[in-house]
Amino acid sequence: MEQARTAEEAAKWMFDRMRDAGVLYQEEAVAHIREHYGERFVFVNENGHASIDKEVKKAFKKLHGGKAAWDRDAFYWGWTSAIKG
């Protein structure tokens, strides 16, 4: 039996995707996380939008160290400064 995927693994995918693409749209992240990490890491928020579990977002924030910002109008994360890696 495959070991359960973790919030940290989902956050790492988010970080890697944003690093490669420059932005990460919530719709893409929710779909990928739901399919590859499980339904437990997504939910429908009070505005009726699919969202990502707070543990995943907390781990994602640790990874980007405050260098990414959420655009609440366009529903994506983007870099606030250049990332060297």
Buried (B, 14 or more C-beta within 10 A) or exposed (E): EEEEBBBBBBBBBBBEBBBEEEBBBBEBBBEBBBEEBBEBBBEEEEEEEBBBBEBBBEBBBEBBEEEBEBEEEEBBBBBEEEBEE
